[in-house]
Amino acid sequence: MEPRILLTIRSKKSRSGGRANFLRAVKIGTNLLFCIIPLALGVPSALPALQRKPETVSAIKQKRSPMPIRTTPLKSYSQTISGSVVKIEMVAITPTSLTSGGKKGSVKPYWIANTETTWEAFDTFLMSGTPSVAYDQTDYPADAIAHPSKSYILPDLGWGHHGFPVINVSSLSVTMFCRWLSAQTGKKYRLPTEMEWEYACRAGTSSKPLSSSQLDKVAWYAANSAGKTHPVAKKQPNALKLYDMQGNVGEWVTDQKGKPVLCGGIFTDKADRLLPTMRRRFSPEWQATDPQLPKSRWWLADGNFVGFRIVCEP
């Protein structure tokens, strides 16, 4: 039986009411035409499509499967310096946020050396190229690698060499060491940022001073250092397995403005100065006894408390 379309138009009781009924009937008839005619022709009805409400952007996003976020945690590793048996143990640090100097910042994943850089590692760098001229004041580009000039004093001051932290080094010297190591390994080594260093030093603890009994376990400072540096990793590590983050030598880092600053307490500090927030800016006193003019840009004749440790970017 063929479908029929019946449109009933009632007699006009009033001009306005009759017109409304007429338009309503026409609308119904039109919808039926869209439904019945395609069915008679064997075509799927278009009516459901007309009745379907448009999807919102949020609804479409909810239907999509979320893209998986790949988070491969960093793993600690050992970096061997080419041409030597020297190894630097790099500890993986997970991301977090930190408030330093009244400013809140985020810390992305990175690796940091578990000890201050030792003379064995730095000696390899010194012997790998021609020393710079002592009085040269070249303004090196960001990708240049230069080697420190020869020091006119015994750099380790006779305190000890093997296993001892590097001392008396300028921020330029340690920056060049990082560039050289990056070129040797194909990794991105550099100085820590202020945030990275402070997070590693705190290791999840507060910035309050430790008691003397606590400090004796983890740090070389005025009460136990006998006025000189000591071999690295002879005290207990902190919760992140990092040694000498407090005491022994201060460590060069890059502050939030990209300038070098020395972080942490040193072997001549009293207990109340061994804090994660301890900072020192370069002072001419660090080169007071350097007789050269101009004074060395590579070595600090009176910087026996100045050292560094490195980080690596993923």
Phi and psi in degrees as GROMACS dihedral restraints (atoms count N, CA, C in turn):
[ dihedral_restraints ]
;  ai    aj    ak    al  type     phi  dphi    fc
    3     4     5     6     1   -76.9    20    10
    4     5     6     7     1   137.7    20    10
    6     7     8     9     1   -66.5    20    10
    7     8     9    10     1   142.5    20    10
    9    10    11    12     1  -117.6    20    10
   10    11    12    13     1   152.0    20    10
   12    13    14    15     1  -114.8    20    10
   13    14    15    16     1   116.9    20    10
   15    16    17    18     1  -110.6    20    10
   16    17    18    19     1   122.9    20    10
   18    19    20    21     1  -113.2    20    10
   19    20    21    22     1   116.5    20    10
   21    22    23    24     1  -102.9    20    10
   22    23    24    25     1   124.2    20    10
   24    25    26    27     1  -116.6    20    10
   25    26    27    28     1   114.2    20    10
   27    28    29    30     1   -75.6    20    10
   28    29    30    31     1   157.9    20    10
   30    31    32    33     1   -65.0    20    10
   31    32    33    34     1   147.8    20    10
   33    34    35    36     1   -76.2    20    10
   34    35    36    37     1   116.6    20    10
   36    37    38    39     1   -86.8    20    10
   37    38    39    40     1   -31.7    20    10
   39    40    41    42     1  -148.4    20    10
   40    41    42    43     1   157.2    20    10
   42    43    44    45     1   -62.7    20    10
   43    44    45    46     1   -43.7    20    10
   45    46    47    48     1   -71.7    20    10
   46    47    48    49     1   -45.1    20    10
   48    49    50    51     1   -66.6    20    10
   49    50    51    52     1   -40.3    20    10
   51    52    53    54     1   -64.0    20    10
   52    53    54    55     1   -39.5    20    10
   54    55    56    57     1   -65.2    20    10
   55    56    57    58     1   -39.8    20    10
   57    58    59    60     1   -64.4    20    10
   58    59    60    61     1   -44.2    20    10
   60    61    62    63     1   -63.9    20    10
   61    62    63    64     1   -36.7    20    10
   63    64    65    66     1   -64.0    20    10
   64    65    66    67     1   -45.1    20    10
   66    67    68    69     1   -67.6    20    10
   67    68    69    70     1   -36.3    20    10
   69    70    71    72     1   -65.2    20    10
   70    71    72    73     1   -40.8    20    10
   72    73    74    75     1   -66.6    20    10
   73    74    75    76     1   -40.2    20    10
   75    76    77    78     1   -62.9    20    10
   76    77    78    79     1   -40.9    20    10
   78    79    80    81     1   -62.9    20    10
   79    80    81    82     1   -43.8    20    10
   81    82    83    84     1   -63.1    20    10
   82    83    84    85     1   -42.8    20    10
   84    85    86    87     1   -64.7    20    10
   85    86    87    88     1   -36.6    20    10
   87    88    89    90     1   -64.1    20    10
   88    89    90    91     1   -44.5    20    10
   90    91    92    93     1   -62.1    20    10
   91    92    93    94     1   -39.1    20    10
   93    94    95    96     1   -65.9    20    10
   94    95    96    97     1   -37.0    20    10
   96    97    98    99     1   -59.7    20    10
   97    98    99   100     1   -43.2    20    10
   99   100   101   102     1   -65.4    20    10
  100   101   102   103     1   -26.1    20    10
  102   103   104   105     1   -87.4    20    10
  103   104   105   106     1   -44.7    20    10
  105   106   107   108     1   -82.3    20    10
  106   107   108   109     1   -41.0    20    10
  108   109   110   111     1   -61.3    20    10
  109   110   111   112     1   -45.5    20    10
  111   112   113   114     1   -61.4    20    10
  112   113   114   115     1   -35.4    20    10
  114   115   116   117     1   -64.3    20    10
  115   116   117   118     1   -39.1    20    10
  117   118   119   120     1   -66.1    20    10
  118   119   120   121     1   -28.6    20    10
  120   121   122   123     1   -91.3    20    10
  121   122   123   124     1    -2.3    20    10
  123   124   125   126     1    81.1    20    10
  124   125   126   127     1    21.1    20    10
  126   127   128   129     1  -106.9    20    10
  127   128   129   130     1   140.0    20    10
  129   130   131   132     1   -56.4    20    10
  130   131   132   133     1   143.0    20    10
  132   133   134   135     1   -62.5    20    10
  133   134   135   136     1   142.5    20    10
  135   136   137   138     1   -90.5    20    10
  136   137   138   139     1    -8.6    20    10
  138   139   140   141     1   -63.7    20    10
  139   140   141   142     1   -43.5    20    10
  141   142   143   144     1   -58.3    20    10
  142   143   144   145     1   -36.5    20    10
  144   145   146   147     1   -65.6    20    10
  145   146   147   148     1   -35.8    20    10
  147   148   149   150     1   -70.9    20    10
  148   149   150   151     1   -31.2    20    10
  150   151   152   153     1   -84.1    20    10
  151   152   153   154     1   -17.0    20    10
  153   154   155   156     1   -70.4    20    10
  154   155   156   157     1   130.8    20    10
  156   157   158   159     1   -78.7    20    10
  157   158   159   160     1   143.1    20    10
  159   160   161   162     1   -65.7    20    10
  160   161   162   163     1   142.3    20    10
  162   163   164   165     1   -79.5    20    10
  163   164   165   166     1   144.8    20    10
  165   166   167   168     1   -84.5    20    10
  166   167   168   169     1   163.1    20    10
  168   169   170   171     1   -61.0    20    10
  169   170   171   172     1   -40.8    20    10
  171   172   173   174     1   -65.1    20    10
  172   173   174   175     1   -36.6    20    10
  174   175   176   177     1   -66.4    20    10
  175   176   177   178     1   -40.0    20    10
  177   178   179   180     1   -63.6    20    10
  178   179   180   181     1   -42.0    20    10
  180   181   182   183     1   -63.9    20    10
  181   182   183   184     1   -36.6    20    10
  183   184   185   186     1   -66.5    20    10
  184   185   186   187     1   -30.8    20    10
  186   187   188   189     1   -74.1    20    10
  187   188   189   190     1   -27.4    20    10
  189   190   191   192     1   -74.0    20    10
  190   191   192   193     1   146.4    20    10
  192   193   194   195     1   -75.5    20    10
  193   194   195   196     1   130.6    20    10
  195   196   197   198     1   -63.2    20    10
  196   197   198   199     1   141.3    20    10
  198   199   200   201     1   -68.1    20    10
  199   200   201   202     1   131.1    20    10
  201   202   203   204     1   -67.2    20    10
  202   203   204   205     1   135.5    20    10
  204   205   206   207     1   -93.9    20    10
  205   206   207   208     1   120.2    20    10
  207   208   209   210     1   -89.9    20    10
  208   209   210   211     1   113.5    20    10
  210   211   212   213     1  -122.4    20    10
  211   212   213   214     1    94.9    20    10
  213   214   215   216     1   -91.2    20    10
  214   215   216   217     1   112.9    20    10
  216   217   218   219     1   -64.6    20    10
  217   218   219   220     1   144.8    20    10
  219   220   221   222     1   -69.2    20    10
  220   221   222   223     1   148.6    20    10
  222   223   224   225     1  -120.2    20    10
  223   224   225   226     1   139.4    20    10
  225   226   227   228     1   -63.5    20    10
  226   227   228   229     1   151.8    20    10
  228   229   230   231     1  -150.0    20    10
  229   230   231   232     1   169.6    20    10
  231   232   233   234     1  -112.9    20    10
  232   233   234   235     1   124.7    20    10
  234   235   236   237     1  -101.9    20    10
  235   236   237   238     1   116.0    20    10
  237   238   239   240     1   -91.3    20    10
  238   239   240   241     1   132.6    20    10
  240   241   242   243     1   -82.9    20    10
  241   242   243   244     1   126.2    20    10
  243   244   245   246     1   -56.2    20    10
  244   245   246   247     1   138.1    20    10
  246   247   248   249     1    79.6    20    10
  247   248   249   250     1    11.7    20    10
  249   250   251   252     1  -148.6    20    10
  250   251   252   253     1   177.4    20    10
  252   253   254   255     1  -104.2    20    10
  253   254   255   256     1     8.4    20    10
  255   256   257   258     1   -73.0    20    10
  256   257   258   259     1   133.3    20    10
  258   259   260   261     1  -124.7    20    10
  259   260   261   262     1   142.0    20    10
  261   262   263   264     1  -117.5    20    10
  262   263   264   265     1   121.2    20    10
  264   265   266   267     1   -84.1    20    10
  265   266   267   268     1   119.9    20    10
  267   268   269   270     1  -105.3    20    10
  268   269   270   271     1   123.8    20    10
  270   271   272   273     1  -100.4    20    10
  271   272   273   274     1   130.4    20    10
  273   274   275   276     1   -75.1    20    10
  274   275   276   277     1   132.8    20    10
  276   277   278   279     1  -118.2    20    10
  277   278   279   280     1   130.7    20    10
  279   280   281   282     1   -85.6    20    10
  280   281   282   283     1   156.4    20    10
  282   283   284   285     1   -72.0    20    10
  283   284   285   286     1   152.4    20    10
  285   286   287   288     1  -165.6    20    10
  286   287   288   289     1  -175.1    20    10
  288   289   290   291     1  -120.3    20    10
  289   290   291   292     1   157.7    20    10
  291   292   293   294     1  -152.4    20    10
  292   293   294   295     1   143.5    20    10
  294   295   296   297     1  -104.1    20    10
  295   296   297   298     1   119.8    20    10
  297   298   299   300     1  -132.8    20    10
  298   299   300   301     1   127.4    20    10
  300   301   302   303     1    62.1    20    10
  301   302   303   304     1    30.2    20    10
  303   304   305   306     1    80.6    20    10
  304   305   306   307     1     0.1    20    10
  306   307   308   309     1  -114.4    20    10
  307   308   309   310     1   131.9    20    10
  309   310   311   312     1   -93.0    20    10
  310   311   312   313     1   133.2    20    10
  312   313   314   315     1  -143.0    20    10
  313   314   315   316     1   164.8    20    10
  315   316   317   318     1  -102.9    20    10
  316   317   318   319     1   151.2    20    10
  318   319   320   321     1  -120.5    20    10
  319   320   321   322     1   116.6    20    10
  321   322   323   324     1   -81.4    20    10
  322   323   324   325     1   165.4    20    10
  324   325   326   327     1   -58.9    20    10
  325   326   327   328     1   143.3    20    10
  327   328   329   330     1  -160.7    20    10
  328   329   330   331     1   168.6    20    10
  330   331   332   333     1  -110.4    20    10
  331   332   333   334     1   145.1    20    10
  333   334   335   336     1  -134.1    20    10
  334   335   336   337     1   143.4    20    10
  336   337   338   339     1   -63.6    20    10
  337   338   339   340     1   141.2    20    10
  339   340   341   342     1   -77.2    20    10
  340   341   342   343     1   -11.6    20    10
  342   343   344   345     1  -136.4    20    10
  343   344   345   346     1   166.4    20    10
  345   346   347   348     1   -64.2    20    10
  346   347   348   349     1   151.6    20    10
  348   349   350   351     1   -64.8    20    10
  349   350   351   352     1   131.3    20    10
  351   352   353   354     1   -95.7    20    10
  352   353   354   355     1   166.9    20    10
  354   355   356   357     1   -63.7    20    10
  355   356   357   358     1   -31.8    20    10
  357   358   359   360     1   -59.8    20    10
  358   359   360   361     1   -42.9    20    10
  360   361   362   363     1   -68.7    20    10
  361   362   363   364     1   -43.7    20    10
  363   364   365   366     1   -69.9    20    10
  364   365   366   367     1   -34.6    20    10
  366   367   368   369     1   -61.2    20    10
  367   368   369   370     1   -38.3    20    10
  369   370   371   372     1   -60.1    20    10
  370   371   372   373     1   -40.6    20    10
  372   373   374   375     1   -65.4    20    10
  373   374   375   376     1   -46.5    20    10
  375   376   377   378     1   -60.0    20    10
  376   377   378   379     1   -37.8    20    10
  378   379   380   381     1   -86.3    20    10
  379   380   381   382     1    -1.5    20    10
  381   382   383   384     1   -88.2    20    10
  382   383   384   385     1    -4.3    20    10
  384   385   386   387     1  -159.0    20    10
  385   386   387   388     1   176.1    20    10
  387   388   389   390     1   -74.9    20    10
  388   389   390   391     1   130.0    20    10
  390   391   392   393     1   -62.8    20    10
  391   392   393   394     1   146.8    20    10
  393   394   395   396     1   -70.6    20    10
  394   395   396   397     1   157.8    20    10
  396   397   398   399     1   -69.4    20    10
  397   398   399   400     1   136.4    20    10
  399   400   401   402     1   -54.1    20    10
  400   401   402   403     1   -41.3    20    10
  402   403   404   405     1   -99.1    20    10
  403   404   405   406     1     5.9    20    10
  405   406   407   408     1   -66.4    20    10
  406   407   408   409     1   135.2    20    10
  408   409   410   411     1  -119.7    20    10
  409   410   411   412     1    34.3    20    10
  411   412   413   414     1   -57.2    20    10
  412   413   414   415     1   136.9    20    10
  414   415   416   417     1   -90.5    20    10
  415   416   417   418     1    99.4    20    10
  417   418   419   420     1   -76.6    20    10
  418   419   420   421     1   137.4    20    10
  420   421   422   423     1   -68.3    20    10
  421   422   423   424     1   167.1    20    10
  423   424   425   426     1   -63.2    20    10
  424   425   426   427     1   -24.2    20    10
  426   427   428   429     1  -103.3    20    10
  427   428   429   430     1     5.5    20    10
  429   430   431   432     1   -79.4    20    10
  430   431   432   433     1   149.3    20    10
  432   433   434   435     1  -123.2    20    10
  433   434   435   436     1   118.6    20    10
  435   436   437   438     1  -125.0    20    10
  436   437   438   439     1   159.2    20    10
  438   439   440   441     1  -110.6    20    10
  439   440   441   442     1   145.0    20    10
  441   442   443   444     1   -59.2    20    10
  442   443   444   445     1   151.4    20    10
  444   445   446   447     1   -70.4    20    10
  445   446   447   448     1   169.2    20    10
  447   448   449   450     1   -71.7    20    10
  448   449   450   451     1   137.0    20    10
  450   451   452   453     1   -81.7    20    10
  451   452   453   454     1   137.1    20    10
  453   454   455   456     1   -82.5    20    10
  454   455   456   457     1    -8.5    20    10
  456   457   458   459     1  -115.5    20    10
  457   458   459   460     1   166.0    20    10
  459   460   461   462     1   -72.4    20    10
  460   461   462   463     1   111.5    20    10
  462   463   464   465     1   -56.2    20    10
  463   464   465   466     1   -37.6    20    10
  465   466   467   468     1   -87.6    20    10
  466   467   468   469     1     0.5    20    10
  468   469   470   471     1    60.8    20    10
  469   470   471   472     1    13.7    20    10
  471   472   473   474     1    77.0    20    10
  472   473   474   475     1     8.0    20    10
  474   475   476   477     1   -75.5    20    10
  475   476   477   478     1   -24.9    20    10
  477   478   479   480     1   146.5    20    10
  478   479   480   481     1   150.2    20    10
  480   481   482   483     1  -121.5    20    10
  481   482   483   484     1   -64.4    20    10
  483   484   485   486     1   -64.8    20    10
  484   485   486   487     1   120.7    20    10
  486   487   488   489     1    83.4    20    10
  487   488   489   490     1    -3.5    20    10
  489   490   491   492     1   -90.8    20    10
  490   491   492   493     1   151.6    20    10
  492   493   494   495     1   -72.7    20    10
  493   494   495   496     1   145.4    20    10
  495   496   497   498     1   -60.9    20    10
  496   497   498   499     1   139.5    20    10
  498   499   500   501     1  -136.0    20    10
  499   500   501   502     1   170.9    20    10
  501   502   503   504     1    63.8    20    10
  502   503   504   505     1    25.9    20    10
  504   505   506   507     1  -106.2    20    10
  505   506   507   508     1   139.6    20    10
  507   508   509   510     1   -80.5    20    10
  508   509   510   511     1   167.5    20    10
  510   511   512   513     1   -65.2    20    10
  511   512   513   514     1   -29.6    20    10
  513   514   515   516     1   -66.6    20    10
  514   515   516   517     1   -43.6    20    10
  516   517   518   519     1   -58.4    20    10
  517   518   519   520     1   -45.8    20    10
  519   520   521   522     1   -75.1    20    10
  520   521   522   523     1   -29.5    20    10
  522   523   524   525     1   -64.2    20    10
  523   524   525   526     1   -42.4    20    10
  525   526   527   528     1   -66.5    20    10
  526   527   528   529     1   -35.0    20    10
  528   529   530   531     1   -60.1    20    10
  529   530   531   532     1   -44.0    20    10
  531   532   533   534     1   -64.0    20    10
  532   533   534   535     1   -41.4    20    10
  534   535   536   537     1   -64.7    20    10
  535   536   537   538     1   -41.8    20    10
  537   538   539   540     1   -63.8    20    10
  538   539   540   541     1   -45.5    20    10
  540   541   542   543     1   -65.0    20    10
  541   542   543   544     1   -35.9    20    10
  543   544   545   546     1   -62.5    20    10
  544   545   546   547     1   -43.6    20    10
  546   547   548   549     1   -66.1    20    10
  547   548   549   550     1   -33.9    20    10
  549   550   551   552     1   -71.6    20    10
  550   551   552   553     1   -33.5    20    10
  552   553   554   555     1  -108.6    20    10
  553   554   555   556     1   -18.9    20    10
  555   556   557   558     1    80.0    20    10
  556   557   558   559     1     6.1    20    10
  558   559   560   561     1  -102.2    20    10
  559   560   561   562     1   167.8    20    10
  561   562   563   564     1  -100.3    20    10
  562   563   564   565     1    91.1    20    10
  564   565   566   567     1   -95.9    20    10
  565   566   567   568     1   146.5    20    10
  567   568   569   570     1  -163.8    20    10
  568   569   570   571     1   178.7    20    10
  570   571   572   573     1   -76.0    20    10
  571   572   573   574     1   153.3    20    10
  573   574   575   576     1   -66.8    20    10
  574   575   576   577     1   155.0    20    10
  576   577   578   579     1   -78.8    20    10
  577   578   579   580     1   165.5    20    10
  579   580   581   582     1   -59.3    20    10
  580   581   582   583     1   -41.0    20    10
  582   583   584   585     1   -65.5    20    10
  583   584   585   586     1   -45.0    20    10
  585   586   587   588     1   -60.6    20    10
  586   587   588   589     1   -45.3    20    10
  588   589   590   591     1   -65.0    20    10
  589   590   591   592     1   -45.8    20    10
  591   592   593   594     1   -65.0    20    10
  592   593   594   595     1   -38.8    20    10
  594   595   596   597     1   -62.9    20    10
  595   596   597   598     1   -43.1    20    10
  597   598   599   600     1   -64.7    20    10
  598   599   600   601     1   -35.6    20    10
  600   601   602   603     1   -70.8    20    10
  601   602   603   604     1   -43.7    20    10
  603   604   605   606     1   -66.2    20    10
  604   605   606   607     1   -40.6    20    10
  606   607   608   609     1    52.0    20    10
  607   608   609   610     1    41.1    20    10
  609   610   611   612     1    86.0    20    10
  610   611   612   613     1     2.6    20    10
  612   613   614   615     1  -102.1    20    10
  613   614   615   616     1   174.0    20    10
  615   616   617   618     1   -79.5    20    10
  616   617   618   619     1   176.0    20    10
  618   619   620   621     1   -95.5    20    10
  619   620   621   622     1    12.5    20    10
  621   622   623   624     1   -72.1    20    10
  622   623   624   625     1   148.1    20    10
  624   625   626   627     1   -61.0    20    10
  625   626   627   628     1   144.7    20    10
  627   628   629   630     1   -82.9    20    10
  628   629   630   631     1   158.1    20    10
  630   631   632   633     1   -72.9    20    10
  631   632   633   634     1   164.8    20    10
  633   634   635   636     1   -60.0    20    10
  634   635   636   637     1   -40.3    20    10
  636   637   638   639     1   -65.9    20    10
  637   638   639   640     1   -36.2    20    10
  639   640   641   642     1   -69.3    20    10
  640   641   642   643     1   -44.4    20    10
  642   643   644   645     1   -62.6    20    10
  643   644   645   646     1   -38.1    20    10
  645   646   647   648     1   -59.5    20    10
  646   647   648   649     1   -25.3    20    10
  648   649   650   651     1   -82.2    20    10
  649   650   651   652     1   -26.2    20    10
  651   652   653   654     1  -121.2    20    10
  652   653   654   655     1   -10.9    20    10
  654   655   656   657     1  -141.5    20    10
  655   656   657   658     1   150.2    20    10
  657   658   659   660     1   -98.2    20    10
  658   659   660   661     1   118.7    20    10
  660   661   662   663     1  -145.6    20    10
  661   662   663   664     1  -170.7    20    10
  663   664   665   666     1   -54.1    20    10
  664   665   666   667     1   -35.8    20    10
  666   667   668   669     1   -75.3    20    10
  667   668   669   670     1   -18.3    20    10
  669   670   671   672     1  -137.2    20    10
  670   671   672   673     1     1.3    20    10
  672   673   674   675     1   -90.2    20    10
  673   674   675   676     1   -13.3    20    10
  675   676   677   678     1    58.3    20    10
  676   677   678   679     1    27.9    20    10
  678   679   680   681     1    75.4    20    10
  679   680   681   682     1    25.0    20    10
  681   682   683   684     1  -155.1    20    10
  682   683   684   685     1   168.0    20    10
  684   685   686   687     1   -75.9    20    10
  685   686   687   688     1   165.8    20    10
  687   688   689   690     1  -134.2    20    10
  688   689   690   691     1   160.5    20    10
  690   691   692   693     1   -55.8    20    10
  691   692   693   694     1   147.8    20    10
  693   694   695   696     1   -71.2    20    10
  694   695   696   697     1   157.3    20    10
  696   697   698   699     1    62.5    20    10
  697   698   699   700     1    30.2    20    10
  699   700   701   702     1   -97.6    20    10
  700   701   702   703     1   -11.7    20    10
  702   703   704   705     1  -104.4    20    10
  703   704   705   706     1   174.8    20    10
  705   706   707   708     1   -72.2    20    10
  706   707   708   709     1   145.2    20    10
  708   709   710   711     1   -77.9    20    10
  709   710   711   712     1   166.6    20    10
  711   712   713   714     1   -82.8    20    10
  712   713   714   715     1  -170.8    20    10
  714   715   716   717     1   -64.8    20    10
  715   716   717   718     1   -20.1    20    10
  717   718   719   720     1   -95.3    20    10
  718   719   720   721     1     8.9    20    10
  720   721   722   723     1    67.3    20    10
  721   722   723   724     1    36.6    20    10
  723   724   725   726     1  -110.3    20    10
  724   725   726   727     1   135.3    20    10
  726   727   728   729     1   -99.1    20    10
  727   728   729   730     1   148.2    20    10
  729   730   731   732     1    57.6    20    10
  730   731   732   733     1    33.2    20    10
  732   733   734   735     1   -70.7    20    10
  733   734   735   736     1   -21.8    20    10
  735   736   737   738     1  -121.6    20    10
  736   737   738   739     1   129.5    20    10
  738   739   740   741     1    86.5    20    10
  739   740   741   742     1  -173.3    20    10
  741   742   743   744     1    63.6    20    10
  742   743   744   745     1   -98.6    20    10
  744   745   746   747     1  -120.9    20    10
  745   746   747   748     1   153.1    20    10
  747   748   749   750     1   -73.4    20    10
  748   749   750   751     1   159.7    20    10
  750   751   752   753     1  -127.4    20    10
  751   752   753   754     1   129.6    20    10
  753   754   755   756     1   -65.5    20    10
  754   755   756   757     1   134.3    20    10
  756   757   758   759     1  -139.2    20    10
  757   758   759   760     1   177.7    20    10
  759   760   761   762     1  -109.9    20    10
  760   761   762   763     1   124.8    20    10
  762   763   764   765     1   -78.5    20    10
  763   764   765   766     1  -176.4    20    10
  765   766   767   768     1   -70.5    20    10
  766   767   768   769     1   -10.9    20    10
  768   769   770   771     1  -103.5    20    10
  769   770   771   772     1     6.7    20    10
  771   772   773   774     1    83.2    20    10
  772   773   774   775     1    12.0    20    10
  774   775   776   777     1   -99.4    20    10
  775   776   777   778     1   149.7    20    10
  777   778   779   780     1   -73.6    20    10
  778   779   780   781     1   140.6    20    10
  780   781   782   783     1  -147.4    20    10
  781   782   783   784     1   147.3    20    10
  783   784   785   786     1   -94.9    20    10
  784   785   786   787     1   126.1    20    10
  786   787   788   789     1  -108.4    20    10
  787   788   789   790     1   147.1    20    10
  789   790   791   792     1    91.5    20    10
  790   791   792   793     1   163.2    20    10
  792   793   794   795     1   -74.3    20    10
  793   794   795   796     1   165.8    20    10
  795   796   797   798     1  -127.8    20    10
  796   797   798   799     1   175.0    20    10
  798   799   800   801     1   -67.5    20    10
  799   800   801   802     1   -14.1    20    10
  801   802   803   804     1  -100.8    20    10
  802   803   804   805     1    -0.3    20    10
  804   805   806   807     1   -78.2    20    10
  805   806   807   808     1   148.1    20    10
  807   808   809   810     1   -79.4    20    10
  808   809   810   811     1   168.7    20    10
  810   811   812   813     1   -57.6    20    10
  811   812   813   814     1   -37.9    20    10
  813   814   815   816     1   -72.4    20    10
  814   815   816   817     1    -5.8    20    10
  816   817   818   819     1  -104.1    20    10
  817   818   819   820     1    -1.5    20    10
  819   820   821   822     1   -87.5    20    10
  820   821   822   823     1    80.7    20    10
  822   823   824   825     1  -127.7    20    10
  823   824   825   826     1   151.0    20    10
  825   826   827   828     1   -62.4    20    10
  826   827   828   829     1   -21.9    20    10
  828   829   830   831     1   -92.7    20    10
  829   830   831   832     1     3.3    20    10
  831   832   833   834     1   -69.5    20    10
  832   833   834   835     1   129.0    20    10
  834   835   836   837     1  -133.6    20    10
  835   836   837   838     1   147.2    20    10
  837   838   839   840     1  -136.8    20    10
  838   839   840   841     1   132.1    20    10
  840   841   842   843     1   -96.4    20    10
  841   842   843   844     1   150.1    20    10
  843   844   845   846     1   -54.4    20    10
  844   845   846   847     1   138.4    20    10
  846   847   848   849     1  -130.9    20    10
  847   848   849   850     1   145.0    20    10
  849   850   851   852     1   -56.5    20    10
  850   851   852   853     1   -21.4    20    10
  852   853   854   855     1   -62.6    20    10
  853   854   855   856     1   -23.1    20    10
  855   856   857   858     1   -70.7    20    10
  856   857   858   859     1   -10.0    20    10
  858   859   860   861     1  -130.5    20    10
  859   860   861   862     1    22.8    20    10
  861   862   863   864     1   -56.9    20    10
  862   863   864   865     1   -38.5    20    10
  864   865   866   867     1   -94.8    20    10
  865   866   867   868     1     6.4    20    10
  867   868   869   870     1   -73.1    20    10
  868   869   870   871     1   115.8    20    10
  870   871   872   873     1   -81.3    20    10
  871   872   873   874     1    -6.1    20    10
  873   874   875   876     1   -75.4    20    10
  874   875   876   877     1   148.8    20    10
  876   877   878   879     1  -132.2    20    10
  877   878   879   880     1   115.2    20    10
  879   880   881   882     1   -69.8    20    10
  880   881   882   883     1   161.2    20    10
  882   883   884   885     1   -67.7    20    10
  883   884   885   886     1   156.7    20    10
  885   886   887   888     1   -58.4    20    10
  886   887   888   889     1   137.2    20    10
  888   889   890   891     1   -92.5    20    10
  889   890   891   892     1    -4.8    20    10
  891   892   893   894     1  -104.4    20    10
  892   893   894   895     1   -35.0    20    10
  894   895   896   897     1  -122.5    20    10
  895   896   897   898     1   147.0    20    10
  897   898   899   900     1  -111.9    20    10
  898   899   900   901     1   103.1    20    10
  900   901   902   903     1   -57.9    20    10
  901   902   903   904     1   -28.3    20    10
  903   904   905   906     1  -118.4    20    10
  904   905   906   907     1    27.4    20    10
  906   907   908   909     1  -106.3    20    10
  907   908   909   910     1    49.4    20    10
  909   910   911   912     1   -69.1    20    10
  910   911   912   913     1    -4.0    20    10
  912   913   914   915     1  -108.8    20    10
  913   914   915   916     1     5.4    20    10
  915   916   917   918     1  -102.6    20    10
  916   917   918   919     1   115.5    20    10
  918   919   920   921     1  -135.1    20    10
  919   920   921   922     1  -158.0    20    10
  921   922   923   924     1  -167.9    20    10
  922   923   924   925     1   162.6    20    10
  924   925   926   927     1  -137.2    20    10
  925   926   927   928     1   160.3    20    10
  927   928   929   930     1  -110.8    20    10
  928   929   930   931     1   160.9    20    10
  930   931   932   933     1  -126.0    20    10
  931   932   933   934     1   165.1    20    10
  933   934   935   936     1  -132.4    20    10
  934   935   936   937     1   135.4    20    10
  936   937   938   939     1   -84.3    20    10
  937   938   939   940     1   145.8    20    10
